[in-house]
Amino acid sequence: MLSGRDLVGGGIWFGITRQGRFAALTNVREPRPTPPGAPSRGALALDFLLTDATAPAFADAVLARGARYAGFNLLLGDLRAGALVWVSNRAPRWCVVEPGVHALSNAALDTPWPKAVRLGQALREASALAPAQQFAPLHRALADPRRAPPAELPATGVAPELEAALSAAFIRLPDYGTRSSTVLRADARSVWLHERPHGAAAASSGGHYTFDWA
């Protein structure tokens, strides 16, 4: 398994296995408080990578206990099965992600928040390049600190100043921000993952990883 690790909660926000299973997690931005004793959302992503359940079956199981968690979006993928599922406990529902370009931020899948629209366009443009040339422009897009104009900000219930700061693809706040940027590319045989850490970890971690999935 290749993934980051939440040293507090023990879960992960992104990971992929040599068997072609992968999971990615975002929180849902909302003003409501976290449920008392809520378990780690990152444990859901980790659990999927460690089981043999199909993505739809796992999504059903997640929804059955989704009320226990703070808001989340979870992408569940299986390269061998050619399957990708999005599930959220705030919809609450799951759906198969159809082929094409999609963007997921801190709302439902394909919600057209400004940074999601910009990153989706960056992905379309990068997909026209040779595989080895796709990583650099995608990392540049992920490092974009531009904030959305006030008229384009979503209304999620947080303070307007915070909403503006969170509208950038690359977030920089005194006590919160982008910790790492990851670009994953996969074909019928191999996986390429490029990670760029930021902040204090930038000089000591990150890198390029390639492996064939079974």
DAWOGI-V138817 format. One record per pair of residues at least 6 apart in sequence whose ideal C-beta (glycine too) atoms are under 6 Angstrom apart, sorted by the first residue. I is the first residue (numbers start at 1). GAP is how many residues later the second one is. D is the distance in Angstrom with one decimal. If there is no record, write none. Layout:
BEGIN
I & GAP & D
I & GAP & D
END
This chain:
BEGIN
1 & 14 & 5.7
1 & 16 & 5.0
1 & 48 & 5.8
2 & 14 & 5.5
2 & 207 & 5.9
3 & 9 & 4.4
3 & 12 & 2.9
4 & 8 & 5.9
5 & 7 & 6.0
6 & 36 & 4.8
9 & 31 & 3.5
9 & 33 & 5.4
11 & 29 & 4.3
11 & 31 & 2.1
11 & 32 & 4.2
11 & 35 & 5.2
12 & 30 & 5.2
12 & 33 & 5.1
12 & 34 & 4.9
13 & 12 & 4.8
13 & 29 & 5.9
14 & 10 & 4.8
14 & 168 & 6.0
15 & 8 & 5.8
15 & 34 & 5.3
16 & 6 & 3.9
17 & 32 & 5.4
18 & 195 & 5.6
18 & 196 & 5.8
19 & 195 & 5.7
20 & 59 & 3.2
20 & 60 & 4.8
20 & 193 & 4.1
21 & 28 & 5.4
21 & 57 & 5.5
22 & 55 & 4.5
23 & 22 & 3.9
23 & 25 & 4.7
23 & 26 & 5.7
23 & 53 & 5.7
24 & 51 & 4.4
25 & 20 & 4.7
25 & 49 & 5.5
26 & 47 & 4.7
26 & 80 & 5.6
27 & 45 & 5.9
27 & 79 & 5.9
28 & 43 & 3.0
28 & 62 & 4.7
28 & 78 & 5.8
29 & 77 & 4.1
29 & 127 & 4.4
30 & 41 & 5.2
31 & 126 & 3.3
34 & 36 & 4.4
38 & 31 & 5.5
38 & 32 & 5.3
41 & 28 & 5.4
41 & 31 & 4.5
44 & 18 & 6.0
44 & 30 & 5.8
48 & 10 & 5.3
48 & 28 & 5.4
55 & 21 & 4.0
55 & 23 & 5.6
55 & 28 & 4.9
55 & 30 & 4.0
58 & 18 & 5.8
59 & 26 & 5.2
59 & 28 & 4.1
59 & 35 & 3.8
62 & 25 & 5.4
63 & 29 & 5.6
66 & 23 & 3.1
66 & 26 & 5.5
69 & 20 & 5.8
71 & 19 & 4.6
72 & 17 & 6.0
73 & 15 & 4.9
73 & 31 & 5.7
74 & 13 & 5.0
75 & 11 & 5.7
76 & 9 & 4.6
77 & 7 & 4.7
79 & 107 & 5.9
79 & 134 & 5.9
84 & 13 & 4.2
85 & 9 & 5.6
85 & 11 & 5.9
86 & 9 & 5.8
86 & 11 & 5.4
86 & 23 & 4.6
87 & 7 & 3.7
101 & 19 & 5.3
101 & 22 & 5.4
101 & 23 & 5.4
102 & 8 & 5.6
103 & 13 & 3.8
103 & 16 & 5.6
103 & 17 & 4.2
105 & 8 & 5.1
105 & 11 & 4.6
113 & 41 & 5.6
114 & 34 & 3.8
114 & 38 & 5.0
115 & 54 & 4.7
119 & 22 & 5.6
122 & 19 & 3.6
126 & 8 & 4.4
126 & 11 & 5.0
126 & 12 & 5.2
135 & 48 & 5.2
135 & 59 & 4.8
138 & 45 & 4.8
139 & 42 & 5.9
139 & 57 & 5.9
142 & 27 & 5.7
142 & 39 & 4.1
143 & 27 & 4.9
144 & 25 & 4.5
144 & 26 & 5.8
145 & 23 & 5.1
145 & 25 & 4.9
146 & 22 & 6.0
147 & 17 & 5.1
147 & 20 & 5.0
147 & 21 & 5.1
148 & 19 & 3.9
153 & 10 & 5.0
153 & 14 & 5.8
165 & 8 & 5.6
170 & 8 & 5.0
171 & 6 & 4.7
171 & 7 & 5.0
178 & 20 & 5.6
180 & 15 & 5.8
180 & 17 & 4.5
181 & 15 & 4.8
182 & 13 & 4.8
183 & 11 & 4.8
184 & 9 & 5.1
185 & 7 & 4.6
189 & 23 & 5.7
190 & 22 & 5.2
191 & 20 & 5.7
191 & 22 & 5.7
192 & 18 & 5.2
193 & 16 & 4.6
194 & 14 & 5.2
195 & 11 & 4.7
196 & 10 & 5.4
197 & 8 & 5.0
197 & 9 & 4.3
END
